[in-house]
Amino acid sequence: MDIEKKKHKHILFVCTGNTCRSPMAAAIFNHFAEQAKQLDLFAVSAGMATESGLPVSPEAKDVLTELGINLEDHRSRQLDEKMIKDAYIVLTMTTTQRDLLHIYYPKTADKVFTLYEFIDEEGDITDPFGRDIDIYRDAAEKLVNAMPKVIQKLTEQSQL
C-alpha cells in the first residue's frame, strides 16, 4: 500500500455493506480514470457496517459486466480510521454516511464528502441491496454519470 500511496491519489468510496454501491463506484472510477489516462488516480472502497471478506452482490457484478467492467474479485472491507487517513479524499454514497464519518472521525472531516456534494450536485445513491436488478442499473447509471465529473474535479485540484 505504501508504494500505491506514493504513485496514486487514493480515493476511498464508502457505503454501508461494501457489497454494492462503493465497490461499483470504485470499479467505475478506476475504469474512467484509466480511459482518461489519469493513472495517478486510483479508487478503493470500504463499508461502514460490514464484515471483511464478503463477495460483491451478484446483481452488482452483473450490472458492471454489462458495462464491460470486472467486479469479480472484490471482497468487502470494514472501514477503519487508517483507510480514511490514507485516502486523498473520501466519498460516501449518502448524506447520512458523510455525517456519521464527520462524527466518528472529526479530524478528517475536511476530506469527507458525499459523491454528489463533491461534484456540486445534490442527492444520494440509493442502496440497491436486496432489490431487483433495475435498481442496481439505476445506481450504476448514476455512478457512471458522476465519475467523469469526479475525475475532472480531482484533475483540476492537482493543477492548482
PyMOL commands that set and color helices and strands:
alter all, ss='L'
color gray80, all
select helices_A, chain A and resi 2-7+21-35+58-66+81-86+95-104+106-111+115-118+133-158
alter helices_A, ss='H'
color red, helices_A
select strands_A, chain A and resi 9-15+41-47+89-92+112-114
alter strands_A, ss='S'
color yellow, strands_A
deselect
rebuild
show_as cartoon
